Amino acid sequence: MDELEAQAAISGHRARIDEIDCRIVELLNDRAALSLEIRRLKPQVHWGLYDPKREEEIFANLSSCNKGPLYGDNLREIYSAILHVMKELQE
């Protein structure tokens, strides 16, 4: 592969990354909307807002569906940040 072909390949990969990033944002917003709905319903069933058991279930689920190349610790770090933001959301 020559330099021009490599540059074209990089441009193509970056365009795909941009598309994936937009899909990730859409999915994060979908997740946030569901989290807000759950938060609204929890008082009706007398559940606290924070559920550490559920958080561990989320991490276990991520681990079971991870096919790499991200390591489990990488996903846990990413999702810890996502969960932190979800907890701070306001309706």
Secondary structure, 3 states (H helix, E strand, C coil): CCHHHHHHHHHHHHHHHHHHHHHHHHHHHHHHHHHHHHHHHHHHHCCCCCCHHHHHHHHHHHHHHCCCCCCHHHHHHHHHHHHHHHHHCCC
